[in-house]
């Protein structure tokens, strides 16, 4: 049977305890976990992304980990497509899909009617515009954009050829300005979703982040990064992840190991702050104190989700 609460989502900053909570809730609510972290899709990026280990899964099925080679790119649009299919598959088994991770845009794109501008893509139009750029120059294309879509033109520098061509492509393909094409989206929920957010005082979070970075180094993060470097993995999305890009600079002789470690901690703290801003502003989250003892927290949330499921079931039966 299908659960009446279609999807459970667990959001929160890095090092707040989402991974362990997802396992506990999956056991309590008969669920399966879907990765909601942009970097945990990559094979070989294990220690630096704090990827769950088979032991930590405790027998709970986990999906969308290690699905990409570190040399491949991965977008939110691709993530949306894969995860929505995975949600249907998990529900067809009568299980509850639990989306857990820290990449807000990825999670939002799945849970709401988020439409990507990739939908207004036409490679033939794009290559013709690129040819026009070569022959007519950026100034002529920019003036065209200024006439047709002054709002976008104001935000794009004439020398940013990629964005300039993209804005003109959207206009031609969709018949709408970029702003109109992207407006009125990402607000309608696709599922009955209960979103859990893990919150904790900043000083405790920052302390956890510092300790986690130290533990990653003890577990062999430097060696993990060296392996990627030796495989020739360069200038790609995967190794822009925090922890990897700083240690690449050590290999390149641009930073000392001590400087890199401090920078990883600092960059992770900044990232955690951005994550919290995103979750607070973009999603309707039920916040919980992440410092609560794990068993108590799992039980409390489990009971509240069951209450939510009952509400949803009652609403569905009335329609």
MIVOVO-434608 format. One line per 3 residues: number of its first residue (from 1); their letters; for each residue x negated, y negated, z of N, C-alpha, C. Coordinates in steps of 0.001 Angstrom, whole numbers. Each point is the difference from the previous one (the first is absolute). Layout:
N
NUM> A> X,Y,Z,X,Y,Z,X,Y,Z | ...
END
This chain:
319
1> XXX> -848,1208,0,848,-1208,0,-872,-1242,0 | 543,-1073,-528,-753,-1254,-43,168,-754,1295 | -1073,-583,468,107,-857,1176,758,-1257,-389
4> XXX> 749,-530,960,804,-1182,-330,-832,-1273,-12 | -1057,-52,809,-950,-1117,-140,-963,459,-1084 | 55,-645,-1155,-725,517,-1153,-1510,37,201
7> XXX> -531,-1092,573,-1457,-127,116,-353,-658,1327 | -1081,499,583,-573,-628,1188,-1322,-610,-441 | -297,-1222,433,-1274,-627,-378,-718,-454,1260
10> XXX> -1311,184,15,-822,-420,1146,-1034,-1000,-504 | 130,-1229,481,-902,-1074,-408,-812,-462,1204 | -1008,-805,-280,-816,-538,1086,-1421,-189,-457
13> XXX> -781,-741,776,-1378,-264,-415,-882,1232,107 | -1142,-69,-627,-980,1070,80,-378,246,1467 | -211,1257,369,-394,401,1367,1108,-148,1034
16> XXX> 1268,-83,-452,1090,-154,972,631,1340,398 | -370,1089,-703,497,1323,388,1095,562,-896 | 97,-490,-1240,1063,436,-915,-110,1490,-346
19> XXX> -1232,471,-220,-221,1383,-451,527,1006,1019 | -392,-182,1259,432,930,1064,1503,-99,238 | 521,-1217,-61,1443,-187,209,794,702,-1100
22> XXX> -466,-96,-1241,697,640,-1125,95,1510,205 | -1082,609,486,-3,1452,243,1009,340,1106 | -28,-772,1093,925,240,1113,1453,-126,-429
25> XXX> 296,-1028,-791,1384,-212,-444,427,1046,-1034 | -935,447,-833,324,1050,-977,394,1283,725 | -692,283,1103,318,1205,778,1369,-140,679
28> XXX> 290,-1191,468,1240,-248,736,1215,-82,-929 | -219,-517,-1222,1131,-297,-895,20,876,-1255 | -827,1063,-17,-64,909,-1135,-350,-765,-1279
31> XXX> -1145,-683,62,-394,-856,-1121,-1292,422,-666 | -292,-665,-1120,-1270,154,-703,-559,-1394,-230 | -1319,-124,81,-645,-1319,-25,-498,-344,-1400
34> XXX> 260,-1253,-401,-522,-516,-1276,-982,-1122,316 | -1158,39,-620,-1030,-1015,218,455,-1377,-508 | -113,-997,879,335,-1380,-370,-1218,-907,40
37> XXX> -1157,572,-273,-1245,-763,23,-670,65,-1372 | -284,-1161,-566,-517,-87,-1377,-1316,729,-193 | -844,76,1026,-1335,569,-180,-86,1495,340
40> XXX> 1003,524,705,-45,1420,360,423,910,-1153 | 352,-616,-1126,317,814,-1194,-1283,534,-638 | -1158,-580,380,-1261,349,-677,-725,1168,668
43> XXX> -426,935,-837,-828,1107,487,-1399,-521,339 | -560,506,1080,-1368,-389,359,-75,-1246,861 | 1118,-691,179,42,-1148,920,779,458,1241
46> XXX> -688,724,861,680,637,1132,-266,-721,1316 | -1288,-121,321,-361,-583,1304,369,-1478,45 | -367,-738,-1056,212,-1450,-8,1448,-431,-95
49> XXX> 891,926,-429,1428,-356,-62,772,608,1174 | -727,660,906,616,680,1157,1083,975,-458 | -323,760,-1055,973,953,-573,261,1132,990
52> XXX> 1246,423,61,371,1090,921,-724,1295,-406 | -432,767,995,-670,1285,-271,1047,1118,46 | -284,1153,-607,959,1120,57,392,361,1439
55> XXX> -945,-35,925,312,307,1409,1009,-991,580 | -207,-1281,-322,889,-1046,539,1416,84,-565 | 157,654,-1156,1339,135,-603,911,928,817
58> XXX> -604,863,783,749,932,873,1091,758,-760 | -314,379,-1231,951,796,-778,1081,-800,-715 | 18,-1314,196,1006,-853,-662,-455,-271,-1436
61> XXX> 864,223,-1002,-401,-301,-1383,-276,-1498,-190 | -1116,-306,-668,-378,-1378,-305,-177,-135,-1514 | 482,-1102,-547,-9,-199,-1453,-726,-1277,-399
64> XXX> -527,8,-1247,-638,-1167,-624,-1355,-367,604 | -678,977,542,-1387,-200,422,-875,677,-1058 | -1165,-610,-307,-964,636,-916,581,296,-1383
67> XXX> 828,-916,-522,600,268,-1318,-775,-683,-1135 | -978,-840,366,-746,-740,-1026,-1495,181,187 | -718,12,-1120,-1459,-39,48,-400,-1434,354
70> XXX> -1121,-188,723,-386,-1373,380,-321,-908,-1184 | -158,582,-1189,-283,-840,-1172,1287,-494,-671 | 1154,533,416,1277,-389,-617,608,-1218,682
73> XXX> 815,-723,-762,731,-1109,626,1359,517,452 | 641,-753,868,1313,404,526,768,-1265,328 | 1244,-79,-462,765,-1228,208,1233,259,854
76> XXX> 558,-1076,529,1234,98,783,1138,524,-867 | 4,-347,-1288,1066,463,-905,-58,1525,-158 | -1219,533,-122,-167,1454,-119,393,674,1309
79> XXX> -415,-619,1110,336,525,1320,1522,89,162 | 693,-1071,-374,1466,-56,128,652,1187,-708 | -443,243,-1215,572,1066,-821,-235,1381,633
82> XXX> -1240,250,417,-359,1308,569,747,238,1315 | 45,-1033,848,587,181,1331,1517,175,-73 | 643,-749,-874,1458,183,-103,347,1424,-435
85> XXX> -806,552,-908,213,1399,-422,-263,947,1165 | -1030,-311,791,-360,840,1152,1100,-48,1070 | 592,-1180,204,1099,-139,967,1161,912,-395
88> XXX> 367,-26,-1281,1103,860,-489,-323,1471,216 | -1246,360,-275,-412,1404,148,95,442,1462 | -483,-845,916,33,336,1433,1452,97,485
91> XXX> 829,-951,-439,1416,30,398,703,1248,-535 | -398,453,-1196,651,1182,-583,-276,1249,834 | -1075,-60,805,-305,1120,908,688,-178,1345
94> XXX> 804,-1075,124,686,-249,1265,-908,-569,1076 | -1123,-565,-442,-951,-578,961,83,-1533,-37 | -524,-624,1039,5,-1461,77,-1340,-548,-508
97> XXX> 1,-825,-1063,-1260,-600,-459,-447,-1093,987 | -1269,71,408,-559,-999,929,-1168,-686,-702 | 214,-1257,-358,-1009,-777,-708,-835,-725,1051
100> XXX> -1296,311,73,-829,-585,1062,-1273,-589,-577 | -245,-1278,296,-1229,-614,-493,-32,-1490,221 | -1098,-592,-431,-197,-1412,275,34,-916,-1205
103> XXX> 310,559,-1200,21,-850,-1186,1425,-489,-244 | 277,-1218,478,1355,-537,12,670,-45,-1361 | -726,-486,-1018,591,-124,-1332,406,1373,-536
106> XXX> -834,1013,208,305,1345,-487,1294,506,638 | 111,-190,1319,1179,490,702,1250,-775,-416 | -144,-1308,-98,1134,-844,-396,475,363,-1409
109> XXX> -948,290,-885,352,299,-1396,844,1268,-107 | -191,924,935,760,1251,-9,1377,-190,636 | 20,-699,1124,1221,-81,810,1017,-1000,-526
112> XXX> -460,-945,-823,895,-1033,-529,-66,-39,-1525 | 941,-744,-604,80,-28,-1473,-1091,-900,-569 | -1223,388,271,-1152,-810,-403,-335,320,-1452
115> XXX> 63,-992,-876,-305,210,-1422,-1330,-662,-329 | -863,747,-611,-1323,-529,-329,7,-631,-1378 | -860,-1001,-172,-75,-663,-1308,-541,940,-1070
118> XXX> -513,1169,410,-417,1004,-990,1170,366,-912 | 1227,-145,533,1194,347,-782,102,-887,-1237 | -517,-1214,101,45,-911,-1150,-1344,41,-716
121> XXX> -443,1198,-326,-1301,141,-667,201,517,-1409 | -753,-543,-912,34,465,-1379,-1412,-168,-551 | -665,1129,-207,-1416,-52,-388,-211,-664,-1358
124> XXX> 988,154,-895,-115,-619,-1328,37,-1525,128 | 937,-482,830,106,-1446,247,-1285,-506,659 | -479,780,971,-1210,-409,731,-1207,-96,-937
127> XXX> -171,996,-876,-1191,-53,-876,129,-1141,-1018 | 1244,-299,-448,167,-1141,-904,-356,-1303,712 | 417,-127,1264,-330,-1210,767,-1508,-111,224
130> XXX> -642,1151,189,-1459,-6,180,-699,-465,-1284 | 551,431,-1137,-553,-458,-1291,188,-1512,-160 | 1200,-481,396,281,-1441,-79,-960,-791,892
133> XXX> -319,602,1144,-942,-646,916,-1360,-177,-689 | -417,1060,-708,-1278,-32,-734,11,-1083,-1085 | 1096,-27,-756,24,-896,-1171,400,-1439,351
136> XXX> 1037,-136,855,507,-1351,300,-657,-646,1215 | -518,865,900,-618,-520,1218,987,-76,1158 | -548,-31,1210,821,22,1225,870,-1255,118
139> XXX> -513,-1135,-464,713,-1275,143,1367,66,-708 | 21,562,-1215,1254,87,-764,1013,911,705 | -488,1131,521,895,931,705,509,-614,1302
142> XXX> -897,-736,664,402,-626,1267,1078,-1059,-253 | -151,-756,-1080,999,-1027,-325,1349,634,-330 | -39,1161,-650,1238,739,-287,688,416,1306
145> XXX> -812,512,939,550,411,1293,571,-1199,756 | -712,-1108,-83,432,-1233,671,1391,-416,-486 | 239,180,-1283,1306,-345,-582,1089,989,412
148> XXX> -324,1299,-76,1000,1050,215,227,342,1477 | -1061,-79,792,94,392,1415,-931,-875,839 | 397,-1280,206,-885,-925,722,-325,437,1425
151> XXX> 917,738,634,-228,451,1394,-1202,946,56 | -28,974,-931,-1140,936,-41,-1276,-727,-410 | 131,-886,-989,-1173,-721,-508,-698,-776,1115
154> XXX> 810,-542,904,-544,-787,1116,-891,858,911 | 339,1312,83,-727,892,919,-1170,708,-683 | -115,-158,-1326,-1036,739,-731,-1030,-961,-577
157> XXX> -1254,304,254,-1063,-823,-583,-143,385,-1473 | -146,-981,-906,-125,313,-1439,-1101,1011,-311 | -1022,56,854,-1102,941,-260,273,1412,523
160> XXX> 1113,150,730,338,1350,481,782,702,-1112 | -734,517,-967,610,526,-1223,962,1149,271 | -359,872,936,848,1177,286,1388,-433,478
163> XXX> 25,-931,952,1293,-455,542,779,-823,-1030 | -719,-740,-789,623,-816,-1046,730,901,-1009 | -695,1031,-468,591,943,-954,1164,759,632
166> XXX> -173,367,1264,1060,762,707,1288,-817,93 | -122,-1277,334,1189,-864,137,710,-155,-1342 | -767,-154,-1078,600,-120,-1335,628,1321,-450
169> XXX> -638,1103,391,526,1332,-340,1357,225,672 | 89,-340,1275,1274,156,729,1095,-822,-673 | -337,-1230,-382,968,-869,-680,528,642,-1283
172> XXX> -924,517,-795,403,595,-1279,802,1277,176 | -460,856,911,610,1327,135,1343,-63,726 | 60,-796,1083,1228,-13,817,923,-1167,-326
175> XXX> -550,-1004,-683,812,-1191,-274,192,-866,1233 | -744,331,1065,116,-766,1249,-1366,-544,388 | 7,-1037,832,-1267,-469,564,-465,1033,1013
178> XXX> -1278,-51,328,-572,951,961,741,-88,1341 | 270,-1231,447,672,-195,1294,1401,621,-12 | 754,-242,-1088,1352,560,-86,-31,1514,-83
181> XXX> -994,517,-742,-124,1449,-149,-248,671,1356 | -751,-690,851,-361,596,1299,970,-387,1114 | 875,-970,-274,917,-477,1048,1081,1036,286
184> XXX> 678,-201,1115,1146,819,375,-336,1487,-51 | -1109,347,562,-351,1412,53,-667,295,1330 | -10,1245,359,-641,388,1244,843,-290,1227
187> XXX> 1307,-272,-210,860,-317,1151,1041,1090,250 | 405,710,-1050,1037,1018,160,-620,1333,391 | 437,594,1139,-591,1283,410,399,1128,-945
190> XXX> -928,893,-254,248,1159,-858,503,1206,810 | -253,-37,1311,360,1126,874,546,-557,1311 | 632,881,789,255,-334,1405,-1328,253,705
193> XXX> -709,-1060,321,-1345,160,558,-82,-553,1413 | -618,759,868,-312,-475,1350,-1497,-281,6 | -370,-1275,141,-1427,-370,-57,-530,-226,1417
196> XXX> -994,772,339,-654,-101,1310,-1254,-841,-173 | -213,-928,912,-1237,-778,-20,-752,187,1307 | -1298,202,-88,-826,140,1206,-681,-1324,293
199> XXX> 240,-490,1197,-519,-1308,390,-850,163,1257 | -1055,-779,103,-791,29,1228,-754,-1319,133 | -356,-376,1220,-699,-1280,188,-1270,-63,-842
202> XXX> -270,-1187,-505,-1115,-179,-930,-1329,485,574 | -270,-310,1278,-1317,389,546,-134,1525,81 | 1121,692,287,-46,1473,50,-212,545,-1415
205> XXX> 728,-573,-971,-147,427,-1393,-1439,-197,-477 | -571,-1178,274,-1358,-287,-456,-1017,930,657 | 245,340,1246,-888,941,697,95,1389,-651
208> XXX> 1238,403,-336,199,1295,-666,-702,24,-1365 | 91,-1109,-714,-641,-95,-1320,-1510,152,140 | -594,-727,959,-1454,84,201,-427,1425,337
211> XXX> 777,645,886,-351,1370,401,165,963,-1170 | 1044,-238,-799,233,887,-1146,-1151,-101,-1005 | -479,-1204,-248,-1120,-181,-936,-1229,743,532
214> XXX> -275,-137,1308,-1139,724,602,160,1515,-179 | 1234,491,202,252,1448,-149,-203,446,-1452 | 436,-838,-951,-187,339,-1425,-1482,156,-320
217> XXX> -812,-882,565,-1444,64,-244,-586,1265,617 | 496,354,1198,-467,1239,660,374,1232,-829 | 1173,-72,-651,488,1155,-786,-722,135,-1342
220> XXX> -768,-1018,-397,-764,112,-1245,484,-877,-1141 | 548,-1171,332,494,-902,-1044,-1109,-401,-981 | -1200,-247,528,-1100,-440,-873,-298,1065,-1058
223> XXX> -6,1261,415,-255,1092,-958,1129,110,-1020 | 1240,-180,460,1147,58,-914,-137,-1061,-1094 | -420,-1190,408,-178,-1102,-953,-1152,300,-961
226> XXX> -1089,565,528,-1154,335,-848,377,1003,-1086 | 836,964,353,446,1017,-970,744,-674,-1153 | 887,-943,325,751,-717,-1039,-959,-801,-891
229> XXX> -957,-663,649,-990,-800,-731,-808,886,-959 | -438,1144,528,-829,913,-808,783,619,-1161 | 1321,54,152,845,515,-1090,244,-1076,-1065
232> XXX> -545,-1186,241,150,-1083,-982,1335,-722,87 | 665,144,1142,1287,-694,193,-309,-1468,306 | 223,-887,-972,-322,-1424,157,1121,-859,-571
235> XXX> 142,-1180,554,907,-1020,-558,1389,549,-307 | 513,833,886,1370,509,-172,792,-308,1266 | 1321,146,-141,922,-352,1078,-317,716,1322
238> XXX> -286,1303,-78,-150,793,1228,-1096,-545,919 | -1141,-362,-567,-1119,-423,853,38,-1493,343 | 1138,-645,-303,240,-1346,531,603,91,1399
241> XXX> 320,1231,427,588,196,1337,-978,-446,1073 | 543,-530,1100,-834,-423,1133,-780,1218,509 | -1275,-221,284,-858,1091,465,-879,498,-1126
244> XXX> 574,61,-1186,-740,475,-1166,-737,-1161,-668 | 716,-1112,-214,-642,-1127,-704,-1162,-570,818 | 137,-33,1345,-1077,-544,831,-1230,920,-13
247> XXX> 259,1329,61,-1130,935,6,-644,112,-1388 | 750,-282,-1041,-599,-89,-1339,-1034,-1137,-16 | 336,-1088,717,-934,-1139,45,-1279,353,755
250> XXX> 96,950,934,-1197,474,705,-880,765,-994 | 635,900,-774,-746,788,-994,-678,-932,-1021 | 723,-1088,-351,-534,-953,-990,-1031,-952,605
253> XXX> -240,123,1318,-994,-844,661,489,-1414,303 | 1307,-211,-76,541,-1344,246,331,-240,1471 | 207,1089,757,318,-115,1433,-809,1023,777
256> XXX> -280,-315,1264,-587,1018,881,1161,853,517 | -288,1181,524,1064,878,513,743,-690,1150 | -757,-740,835,641,-698,1144,973,-1073,-502
259> XXX> -427,-746,-1015,877,-1041,-571,1255,634,-617 | -203,1133,-665,1131,682,-654,1020,478,1037 | -497,555,1106,914,506,1044,832,-1145,575
262> XXX> -646,-1116,290,733,-1172,527,1032,-499,-1000 | -397,24,-1278,889,-475,-1063,1202,940,-172 | -238,1306,103,1110,973,-97,1013,-274,1113
265> XXX> -498,-218,1215,905,-264,1132,784,-1296,-224 | -704,-1020,-437,633,-1307,-222,1052,92,-1114 | -375,632,-1123,926,128,-1130,1219,847,360
268> XXX> -209,1027,841,1122,848,421,949,-789,898 | -555,-831,871,859,-839,873,838,-953,-854 | -631,-613,-996,737,-920,-885,1094,747,-765
271> XXX> -340,1210,-438,975,814,-737,1199,340,891 | -277,371,1248,1080,336,944,935,-1193,200 | -592,-1170,60,799,-1222,165,907,-221,-1213
274> XXX> -555,207,-1193,800,-149,-1238,1112,1038,-67 | -307,1226,452,1017,1059,6,1192,-410,868 | -298,-495,1201,1073,-394,916,837,-1132,-592
277> XXX> -656,-956,-632,727,-1118,-628,936,542,-1067 | -486,934,-813,816,566,-1077,1216,726,585 | -240,882,962,1107,794,549,1039,-890,696
280> XXX> -463,-1035,681,944,-888,700,833,-831,-977 | -624,-393,-1117,687,-902,-937,822,710,-1064 | -408,1213,-360,602,632,-1180,947,1149,316
283> XXX> -100,575,1175,798,1191,298,780,-164,1308 | 1148,645,47,799,-24,1232,-456,1170,862 | -829,-320,967,-699,1039,759,544,94,1426
286> XXX> 120,1238,494,300,244,1425,-1356,177,688 | -378,-979,801,-1356,6,576,-61,797,1305 | -1108,719,177,-236,789,1220,-1401,-283,521
289> XXX> -140,130,1306,-1287,-237,651,-925,1192,-254 | -1051,-236,-770,-910,1084,-394,-873,479,1161 | 15,-720,1126,-806,457,1138,759,1022,856
292> XXX> 1277,241,-322,799,995,733,-613,1388,-201 | 35,808,1035,-522,1370,-86,701,734,-1150 | -765,741,-792,499,527,-1277,1277,832,140
295> XXX> 43,928,968,1178,872,136,1249,-814,307 | -151,-987,879,1137,-861,361,464,-804,-1206 | -964,-521,-764,323,-811,-1167,729,841,-1052
298> XXX> -509,1209,-253,637,896,-974,1432,300,429 | 199,313,1281,1340,345,491,964,-1177,-120 | -482,-1180,373,837,-1213,-58,432,-280,-1444
301> XXX> -977,9,-928,322,-300,-1400,878,1097,-597 | -308,1250,340,761,1135,-513,1484,-150,363 | 271,-356,1242,1392,-188,452,667,-1143,-755
304> XXX> -743,-1092,-194,586,-1163,-687,256,297,-1476 | -889,772,-617,206,366,-1408,1230,911,-121 | 162,922,947,1183,884,-31,1285,-826,134
307> XXX> -53,-1033,837,1150,-901,135,286,-718,-1308 | -1075,-436,-660,123,-682,-1292,582,955,-1049 | -454,1252,29,509,1006,-945,1499,209,173
310> XXX> 442,11,1238,1437,161,276,792,-1168,-572 | -528,-1209,225,657,-1206,-533,135,86,-1509 | -1103,379,-660,3,93,-1462,987,1051,-458
313> XXX> 15,1167,689,916,1087,-361,1453,-473,119 | 302,-745,1054,1370,-519,194,364,-981,-1113 | -957,-860,-347,247,-985,-1072,267,721,-1319
316> XXX> -835,1033,-274,160,756,-1259,1346,710,-52 | 442,545,1142,1256,768,1,1212,-905,-203 | -163,-1290,318,1120,-935,-191,153,-436,-1446
319> X> -1107,135,-773,58,-464,-1407,433,1103,-941
END
